[in-house]
Amino acid sequence: MTQPPILLIDADRWPDLARIPEHPVRARIARRLFTHALKDVPVTVVAPNGLALAGAGVPGGGGPVLRVRRPKEFLNRLGRDGLIGFGEAYQTGAWDTETGDELAALLTELAQRLEHLIPQPLQRLRGVQMQHMPREQDNDRRGARHNAHAHYDLSNEMFELFLDPSMTYSSALFDPVADADGAGDLHAAQLRKIDAVLDAAGVRKGTRLLEIGTGWGALAMKAAGERGATVLSLTLSEEQRELARRRIAAAGLADRIEVRLADYREVAEDLPFDAVVSVEMIEAVGRRYLPDYFQAIERNLAPAGRVAIQAITMAHHRMLATQDSYSWIHKYVFPGGLIPSITALDHATGTAGLRLAARRDFGLDYARTLRVWRHRFEDNWPRVAALGFDEVFRRTWRFYLAYCEAGFASGYLGVSQLTYTRR
């Protein structure tokens, strides 16, 4: 097979990708661990000259094919930085799959076995080898603004090229009957999700609604335009606020919606809110600040008010194992993020005087949502590239979207709509 050209990597933009590490001892250890990890996984691993790097990596052995293009670089990155290095080796093209769908399938196979890929005795050394979150990614007020800017201020135009017309950047809610054939419309499913959140919060005519995390304004516009609510929506993204305000004005709703560039800790209104909603913003809060987040909600909530949160979640033991770690996602996509567990949310809401009234789980819908986004991103890549994004960015986002899709498809991650009231 013809080898793809080596990517030209901008060292100013991607400094850790431009430098290929040299760690021969760690590379040898990585090879042994990689071989052990994949020996029972239905994945085929092949390298130049027919070399197989894993027991399952025999050509024709079945399953998705992981093609190691540059074994030395692959093993050195893996040896130096573990899972971060695995992702970086994909970004540089040191390993690849034939298609994005095969990449998602490969990552799903790995995600289903993630807790067992490394031998238990070596897992106990995780704390010694683990990279920790940089101080600048802490989600205090300054850090939260920096973290939001790093992702959401990339380019409104780029997000428009793969999201649905509502510009909704969170899991859709597909209808299990109407969408059973897999042909369900993403836009309709996103509007269904927004309605489910608004229903859970009891939003109707006259409701004073606080939204934490504006996105590009879809929920606020639906709440104000179709239900007659008045909305204060908070965002830390200047780009999102600018476009949300334009969309709100174009819909004739500027007198009913205020989009404020503010942290959730900064809200101090004279009148309480009848409802508070927040869709997939809680992952940016960080475990240290979960009590602050829910106390801010409780402080601004009317006595009979309702809260609706849509949250990505993981099992509690997984959250405990990863809560202090620095991952590929933190480094390249979502700095400072933490996926909470339902147990952690129960503790934080209980401390704030809130109780869980209802819960809806729909993790597989997120896998489906991400698959649509990934296909749209790839289909529109020439237009994304025209905005100034390079080929490394393309591989970074392909890996990110496939990585997240695998998390939900495997059940490693979930997503829930959670309704809270006062105790």
N, C-alpha and C positions, 0 to 999 in steps of 0.2 A: 504494500500500500504506500502511495506517495505521502511523504511527511509534510504536514502543514508548515508554512513558514513560521519561524520564531517571531513572536510579537515584538515590535519596537515599543519599548516601555519608557514612558516619560518619567525620568528619575525624580523630577520635582513633584509630580503629582502622585507617583506610586513608589516612594523610596524603598520600601521593604520588598517590593516585587522586582525592582531593578537590580538589587544585589542578590546574587545566588550564594547561599551560605555554604561553608565548608566545615563539616563536622563528621569526619570519617567514622569515629567510634559510635556516635549517635546514629549515624546512617545505618551501620551494621545492626544496631539494636532495633532500629525502626523496621528494617527488613524482616527480622525474626518476628517482631510483634505483628506486623502487617500480615505475614504469612499465617501466623496463628489465628489472628482475628478473622480472616476470611476462609479458613479451612472448611467450615460448615455452612458458609453462606452461598446461596445459589447465584453467584456472580462469577463471570469469567474475567480474569485479569491477564492481559497479554502485554508484552513489551517487545522492543526491537529484536530481530533475529529469532523470534519465536520463544524468547525467554519468558517463563511464567514466574511471577513473583509471589504467587499464593497457591496453596493446595487446590483451591477451586479454580485457579486461573489456567486451566488447560483449554486451548482453543476448541470450541465446540462443546464445552462443558455445560452450557446452558445458562440462562439468566442474562441480565444486562451485561454488556462488555465494557470493562474499564481498560482503556488503552493507555498504557504508560509510554509517553513519547520520549521523555528524557529521564531515564531511571535514576541517574546520579542526582539530578536536581530534585526529583520527586522525593527520594529517600532522605536527602539532606534537609529539605524543608520539613518533612514529616518528623525527622529525628530532632530537629531543633525546636519546633513549635507545635508538635502534635496536631490536633484538629485544626488549629489556625493554619499551620503549614500545609495541611491537606487541602484546605480551601485556597490558599495562595498558589499552590501548585496547579490548581485548576485555572485560576485567574491568568497565570502566565502561559498556560498551554502545556505544562509538563505532563499532564494527563488529561484525557478527554473521553467523551462518548460520541457516538455517531450523530445523535440527535438530542434535543432538549428533553424530549419525552423519555429517552433512555436514561438520561441523567437523573430525572425525577424517579424513575423506577429503581435505579441503582441506589440512590440515597434513601428510598423507602425501605429497601431490603436491609440497609445498614441501620436505619432508625429503629426498625422492628427488633433489632438485636443489640442496640447500643449499650445496654447495661452489661452485656456479656462478652463484648468483643475483646476486652482486655482481661487477662487472668485476675482473679480476685486478689491474690497476694500483691500484685502490682497496683491494683486500684487503691490499696491502702497508702500508697506513696503519692497519691494525687495531690495532697496538700503541699508536698515538698516541691513538686514539679509545676504545679498550677500557676499560671500567670494571674495576677490580681488586677482588678479594675483600676485604671489610673485615677488619681485624685481629681483631675479636671473633669472627669465624667460623673462625679457625684451630682445627684439631682437636688442640690440646694438651689436657691433662686437663680444664681448666676449660672451654675452648671446646667440647669434645666433649659435655660434659654440657648446656651451653646449647643446642647444636644439636639434640641428641636431644629435649630438653624442648620445643623449638619445634614439632616435628612430632608426635611420638608421644604427647605429653601433651595433645593437643587435646581428646579425649573418647573413652573406651573405647566409650561407647554409640554415638557416631557411626561408629566403625570397624565395630562389630557390624552396622550397618545395610546395609553393602555387601559385607563379606567373607563367605566361606562359614562353615559352622558350626565349623570348626577354628580360625577366626580366623587364617588364614595370609595374610600380607601380602607375598607374593613370587610369582614366576611358578609357575604350575601346570605339570604335565607331562602332556599329553594323550596318549592311546594312539592312534597313527596308524591303527590298524585299527578298534578299537571306537568311536573318536570321529570317524571319517572323514566322517560326515554332518553334523558341526558341532553335534550335539545332546549331546555329551559333558558329563557332570556335573562342575561345577567342584570340588565337594567331593571326589569320587573322584580327580580329577586332582591335587588338592593332596596328598592322602594318598599317591598314587603318587610324587609328587615327594619327599616326606619319606622314603619307603622307599628311593628311589634314593640319596638322600644318606646314609642310614644304611648301606645296602649298600656304598656306595663307601668309607665309613670303617670297614667291618668290624665294626659294632656288633652285639653278641650278648650272651648271658647272661654276667654278670660283668664286662663292659666298664666301665672308668672313663672317662666321657665328659665332655669340656669343650665347652660350647656358648657361642660368642661371639655374643651377640644373641639374647635370649630370644624376642622377639615376645610372643605371648600364651600360650606354653608348649606348642604343639602338638607340636613335634619332641621336646621333652624327655619329654612324656607317652607318646609312641609308643615312644621308646627305652626308657623305664623299664617301661611297662605291658605292652608286647608282646614286648620283647626281653630284659628282665631286666637292663638296665644301671643303673648309678648315675650321676647327672648333676649336675654343677655348671654352672649356666647364668647368664650374665652379662648384665645390661642396665643402661642409664643412664636408663631411663624409669621414674619412680615409678608412673605409672598402669599401665603394662604389668606391672610387678612385682606390683602389688596384685591385678590381675585374674588373672594367671598363677598366683599362689599360691592364690587361691580355686579356680580350676579344677583345680589339682593336688590340693588337699585334697579336693575333691569326688570326684575319681577315686580317692582312697585311696592316693596316691603320694607323700605328703609326706615319708615316711621314705626315699625313693629319689631325690628331686630337691631340690636347694637352688637357689633363685633369689636371686642376690646382686646388690645394687646396686653395681656396680664396673666400672671400666675394664679393658680387656684387659691394660693395662700393670701392673695392680695384683695379678695372680694370682701367688702364690708358695706353692704347696702342697708338703707334705712328700713326697708320692708323685706320680710323673708320671702322665699320662693315656694310656690305650691308644688313644684317638681324640680328635680335635678336629674339630668341625664349625662352620660359620658360613655362614648363608644370607642373602645380600644385606645384610650389614653392612659389607662391605669398601668400599662406595661412600661410607661416612661416615668413612673413615680419612684420606683426603687423601694425595697423592703423597709429601709430605714424611715422612709417618709409615708408609708401607708397609714399609720395613725394620724399624721397631719392631714392627709388627703381626706379621710373620712370625717375627721373632726371639723374640717372646713365645710364639708357638705352638711353635716349636722347643724353647724352654727348658722348656716344660711337657709335651713329648711323650716317651713311653717309647721306648726304642731301636727297637722294631719297630712303633711306632705308625703310624697313618694319619690323614691330614687330608683332609677333604672341604669344599670351598668352593663355594658358588653365587654367581656374580658377574655383574653387568651389565657389559658391555664395549663398547668402541668401537675402531675402527682406531687404530693407534699415531699416525699423522700427525694424526688429528683430536684425539686426546688432547693432543698437544704444542701444537696450535694453540689449545686451549681451557683448558688446565690452570691458567692464571693469571687467567682471565676471571671476571667476576661476571655471572651470567645471571638471567633471570626465575625459573627454578627455585630458584636460591639465595635470591633475595629473598623469594619468596612460599611456597615449599614445603619445600625441603631445604637449609637453610643449611649452608655448609661442604662440600658434597658434591663428589666427583670420580668420574667414570666412568673406570676404568683400562683400559688395553689389555692384551692377553695378553703382549705384549713387556715391559711394565712389571712385570707380575706375575712373569714368568720371571726378570727381573733381581732382583727383591726376594726371591723364594724361593731363587734360587741363592745369593745372599749369605747367606741364613739356613741354608744347607746342606740344602735340600729340593729334590726333583726331581719333575717332573710325571710321574705314572704313568698317568693316564687323563683323557680330556676328552669331555664330551657337550655339544653345542650345540643349543639349541631356542628361538631368538629369536622365531619366529612364534607359539609357544605363549604368549609373554608378551603379544603383541598381542591374542591371543584372551582371555587372562586380564583384561587391562585393559578390553577391550570389555565383558565381563560386569560388572566392577566399576562401570564408568561407567553402564551401564543400571540396575544396582541402586541406585546413588547417586541417579539421577534418579527412579526409581520410588518411592524412600523419602524424597524431599526433604521432604515435609510433616513427617515425623517428625524429620528432621535439623534443620529450621528450628525445631521445637519445643524443641530443645536449646539454642537461643539463637544459631544461626548465621544470618547475614543473606544477602540476595540477592547481594551482592558475593562472599561466600564460595562460594556456589553456582556462580557463573560462574568463579571462580578454580579450583575443583576440577574443574569440567567441562573447562576449558581444560587443566589439569594432566593429567588422565587421558587426554584426547584427544591431547595433545602427546606423552605417553609412548607411547601406542598407535601413533602415527604413526612414532615413532622405530624401533620394532621392526618394524612392517609394512613400512617402507621399506628395512630392512637397515642403517640408520644406526647402530642399536644392536643388540647381541646379548646373549644370556645363556648362561652356560656353567656346568656342574658340573665342577669341577677336583679331581682326586685327587692328593695328594702323599704321598711317603714320604721318609725320610731318604736322602741320597746314599750 
